[in-house]
Amino acid sequence: MNPYLPHTPSDIRSMLDTIGVSDVEALFSDIPAEVQGWNRPLGLAPHDDLAVHQHLTGLAERSTGRGLIPFLGGGLYDHFIPSVVGHILSRSEFFTAYTPYQPEVSQGTLTWMFEYQTMICELTGMEVANASMYDGATALAEAVLMAHRTTRGKVVLVPSSLHPRLREVLATYAWGAGLALRDVPYTEAGRLALDGVPDGTCALIVQQPNGFGILEDLTGLKDCLRKTFLIAYANPIPLAVIEPPGSFGADVVVGEGQPLGNPLSFGGPLLGFFATRMDHLRRMPGRVSGQTRDVDGKTGYVMTFQTREQHIRREGATSNICTNSALCALAATVYLAALGPDGLRRVALLSWEKAHALAERLADLPGYDVAFDGPFFHEFIVRCNDPEAAVGRLRRAGIAVLPPSFLHPLGVHDGFIVAVTEKRTPEELDRFVVALEGK
């Protein structure tokens, strides 16, 4: 049931007559008139959704003791989620929905899946997308397996700048499939330094932006690879303003969809998106919703592909992932529809502008510097002599960043990573700088 059921004036009159009360105000006659507030103006000025949310959250945190300001990155980001996302998600027809086996009773679910796939294709510059996967890490691993099935190669070129947790999941999948992971170094600017493609290579992975927050230059990469797959692991927010990987000939574009309307929530549940070329449709894992027409000529939606082991023999399945992150994908669909292209572009540009403004101020502080010269989007690494002490000072100032050890697998031992989104206010940026100044 809906949490709110509106009553007509006749409904209200009937209830009041039943209990013998003249009007609604009389229900509260035992409350002293001087503290009754519904008959006088509240004196509240209008504010936008984000400002009201931040104010109420601040009031709540005064009681709970919480209040760390998240400058957290590393693959998950603190973006503002419009209220409409939670409202749609909480509707019972979505919140309790299961696999849409019967299209005749699942048109709502299949419709939003189709819209989700369409928007992912538009963001990534690809031709077809599935209805989502568990998370970005498993989507990347499944993309590598698809490349292996297609090319029969057993070598995967992996950037040394790849997110450490992605590397761990990928290594697990590669071990099971008998694939070899070979590191590709990075330049002093923090960008990929590809020097040749060994025989038997099935895929080159490029993270966009990479684990340092640096934007990679994809120009000409696919030309160097020939039949080898170019797999892009992309953050969807920057794709609103940068050229999508599909424009550079990427064979597969995958990523973590959490920034699209899903909260941090202590790291889960997450959302993996997966898009590819139409040539690879039948090799793609997951499920695909398609548009069709019924016998009366009306537009309808069906489950076009379900390439999993439940529906075909085990050795013929393209994936052992048996479902998609449906509710998280619905959140992304509502988020993208609510913001539209201009709104998403504004989120991206605000994140970019605020990140660069903070980076410039930190670079002016004695003992601090931005680690790489390459162009970054909204995440960057700060170098300093004692990153543990710096992170400790930020923590005491009520600011949360990832521990410096996050960067150790990437070869960085003298810095910490900072992510800035559109939610960070000028006052919060000031607090960050003051904390490192030691004032």
Residue pairs with C-beta under 8 A, 6 or more apart in sequence:
1 92
2 91
2 92
3 90
7 15
12 24
16 22
16 23
16 24
21 27
25 38
25 39
28 36
47 55
49 82
49 83
50 80
50 423
53 80
53 83
54 423
54 425
58 67
61 67
67 398
68 395
68 398
68 399
68 400
69 398
69 399
69 400
69 424
69 428
69 431
70 78
70 264
70 400
71 394
71 399
71 400
71 401
71 418
71 419
71 420
71 424
71 432
72 78
72 264
72 400
72 401
72 402
72 419
73 213
73 379
73 402
73 417
73 418
73 419
74 163
74 165
74 211
74 402
74 406
74 417
74 419
75 136
75 163
75 165
75 166
75 256
75 258
76 256
76 258
76 259
76 264
76 267
76 270
77 235
77 237
77 258
77 259
77 264
77 378
77 419
77 421
78 264
78 419
78 421
78 423
79 237
79 259
79 347
79 351
79 421
79 422
79 423
80 347
80 421
80 422
80 423
81 261
81 262
81 263
81 331
81 335
82 261
82 335
82 338
82 339
84 334
84 338
85 261
85 331
85 334
85 335
85 338
88 94
88 330
88 334
89 95
89 327
89 330
89 331
89 334
93 108
94 108
94 109
94 327
94 330
95 327
97 106
97 108
97 109
97 326
99 323
100 106
100 109
100 110
100 113
100 289
100 303
101 303
103 110
103 300
103 301
103 302
103 303
107 300
107 301
109 326
110 289
110 301
110 302
110 303
111 289
111 301
112 330
112 333
113 131
113 289
113 301
113 326
113 329
114 289
114 290
114 291
114 301
115 333
115 337
116 129
116 131
116 132
116 329
116 330
116 332
116 333
117 128
117 129
117 130
117 131
117 288
117 289
118 129
119 332
119 333
119 336
119 337
120 126
120 129
120 273
120 275
121 127
121 128
121 129
121 275
123 236
123 239
123 240
123 244
124 232
124 234
124 239
124 244
124 245
124 246
124 250
124 253
124 273
124 275
125 243
125 244
125 245
125 246
125 247
125 250
125 253
126 244
126 245
126 246
126 250
126 252
126 253
126 275
126 276
126 277
127 246
127 275
127 276
127 277
127 278
128 275
128 276
128 277
128 278
128 281
128 284
128 288
129 273
129 274
129 275
129 276
129 288
130 274
130 275
130 284
130 285
130 286
130 287
130 288
130 305
130 324
131 286
131 287
131 288
131 289
131 324
131 326
131 329
132 257
132 271
132 272
132 273
132 274
132 286
132 324
132 325
132 326
132 328
132 329
132 332
133 139
133 142
133 271
133 272
133 273
133 274
133 285
133 286
133 321
133 324
133 325
134 270
134 272
134 321
134 324
134 325
135 256
135 268
135 269
135 270
135 271
135 272
135 325
136 166
136 233
136 254
136 255
136 256
136 257
136 258
136 270
136 271
136 272
136 273
137 165
137 166
137 169
137 170
137 256
137 272
138 169
138 272
138 321
139 254
139 255
139 256
139 272
139 273
139 274
140 166
140 169
140 170
140 205
140 231
140 233
140 254
141 169
141 170
141 172
141 173
141 174
142 173
142 254
142 274
142 285
142 286
142 319
142 321
143 203
143 229
143 231
143 252
143 254
143 274
143 276
144 156
144 170
144 173
144 174
144 179
144 202
144 203
144 205
144 231
145 173
145 177
145 285
145 318
145 319
146 229
146 252
146 276
146 280
146 283
146 284
146 285
146 318
147 153
147 156
147 202
147 203
147 228
147 229
147 231
147 251
147 252
148 154
148 156
148 177
148 179
148 202
148 203
149 283
149 318
150 202
150 229
150 280
150 283
151 202
151 203
151 227
151 228
151 229
152 202
153 200
153 201
153 202
153 203
153 228
154 178
154 179
154 180
154 200
154 202
155 179
155 180
155 182
155 198
155 200
155 201
155 202
156 170
156 174
156 179
156 180
156 181
156 182
156 201
156 202
156 203
156 204
156 205
157 182
157 184
157 194
157 197
157 198
157 201
157 203
157 204
157 205
158 167
158 170
158 181
158 182
158 183
158 184
158 205
159 183
159 184
159 186
159 192
159 205
159 206
159 207
159 210
159 211
160 183
160 184
160 185
160 186
160 410
160 411
161 186
161 190
161 192
161 207
161 210
161 211
161 212
161 214
161 410
162 170
162 205
162 207
162 210
162 211
162 233
163 207
163 211
163 233
164 211
164 406
164 409
164 410
166 207
166 233
167 181
167 409
170 181
170 205
171 181
173 179
174 180
174 181
179 202
182 198
184 192
184 193
184 194
184 204
185 193
186 192
186 193
186 210
186 212
187 193
187 374
188 372
188 373
189 214
189 372
189 373
189 374
190 210
190 212
190 214
190 371
190 372
190 373
190 374
191 210
191 214
191 216
191 217
191 374
192 206
192 210
192 216
194 204
194 221
194 224
197 204
197 224
197 225
197 226
197 228
201 225
201 228
202 228
202 229
203 228
203 229
203 230
203 231
204 221
204 225
204 228
204 229
204 230
204 231
205 231
205 232
205 233
206 216
206 218
206 221
206 230
206 231
206 232
206 233
206 245
207 216
207 232
207 233
207 234
208 215
208 216
208 218
208 232
208 233
208 234
208 235
208 238
208 242
208 245
209 215
209 216
209 235
209 238
209 376
209 377
209 379
210 216
211 410
212 371
212 372
212 374
212 376
212 379
212 380
212 381
212 410
212 412
212 417
213 376
213 377
213 378
213 379
213 380
213 381
213 417
213 419
214 372
214 374
214 375
214 376
215 238
215 242
215 374
215 375
215 376
215 377
218 230
218 232
218 243
218 245
218 248
218 250
219 248
221 230
221 248
221 249
222 230
222 248
222 249
222 250
222 251
223 249
229 251
229 252
230 245
230 248
230 249
230 250
230 251
230 252
231 250
231 251
231 252
231 253
231 254
232 245
232 250
232 252
232 253
232 254
233 254
233 255
234 244
234 245
234 253
234 254
234 255
235 255
235 256
235 259
235 377
236 255
236 257
236 259
236 260
236 273
237 259
237 260
237 344
237 347
237 348
237 351
237 378
238 348
238 377
238 378
240 341
240 344
240 345
240 347
240 348
241 345
241 348
241 349
241 352
242 377
244 253
245 253
246 253
246 275
251 276
251 277
251 280
252 274
252 275
252 276
252 280
253 274
253 275
253 276
254 272
254 273
254 274
254 275
255 272
255 273
256 270
256 271
256 272
256 273
257 270
257 271
257 272
257 273
257 328
257 329
257 332
258 264
258 270
258 271
258 328
260 271
260 331
260 332
260 335
260 336
261 331
261 332
261 334
261 335
261 336
262 269
262 270
262 271
262 328
262 331
262 332
269 325
269 327
269 328
270 325
270 328
271 325
271 328
271 329
271 331
271 332
272 325
273 332
274 284
274 285
274 286
276 284
281 288
281 305
282 305
282 307
283 318
284 305
284 307
284 318
285 307
285 308
285 318
285 319
285 321
286 307
286 308
286 319
286 321
286 324
287 303
287 305
287 306
287 307
287 308
287 324
288 303
288 304
288 305
289 301
289 302
289 303
289 304
290 301
290 302
290 303
290 304
290 305
291 299
291 300
291 301
292 299
292 300
292 301
292 302
293 299
293 300
294 300
307 317
307 318
307 319
308 317
308 318
308 319
308 320
308 321
308 322
309 317
309 319
309 320
309 322
310 322
336 344
339 346
339 347
346 422
347 421
347 422
348 378
350 421
350 422
351 377
351 378
351 420
351 421
351 422
352 377
352 378
354 378
354 420
354 421
354 422
354 424
354 429
355 376
355 377
355 378
355 379
355 380
355 418
355 419
355 420
356 376
357 429
358 418
358 420
358 424
358 429
358 432
358 433
359 370
359 376
359 380
359 418
361 429
361 433
362 368
362 369
362 370
362 382
362 418
362 432
362 433
362 436
363 369
363 370
365 433
365 436
365 437
367 384
367 385
368 382
368 383
368 384
368 390
368 436
369 382
369 383
369 384
370 380
370 381
370 382
370 383
371 380
371 381
371 382
371 383
371 412
371 415
372 380
372 381
378 419
378 420
378 421
379 417
379 418
379 419
379 420
380 417
380 418
381 407
381 412
381 415
381 416
381 417
381 418
382 390
382 415
382 416
382 417
382 418
383 414
383 415
384 390
384 414
384 415
384 416
385 414
387 404
387 414
387 415
387 416
388 404
390 416
390 436
391 401
391 403
391 404
391 416
393 435
393 436
393 438
394 400
394 401
394 432
394 435
394 436
396 435
397 431
397 432
397 434
397 435
398 431
399 428
399 431
399 432
399 435
401 416
401 417
401 418
402 416
402 417
403 416
404 413
404 415
404 416
406 416
406 417
407 413
407 415
407 416
407 417
418 432
420 429
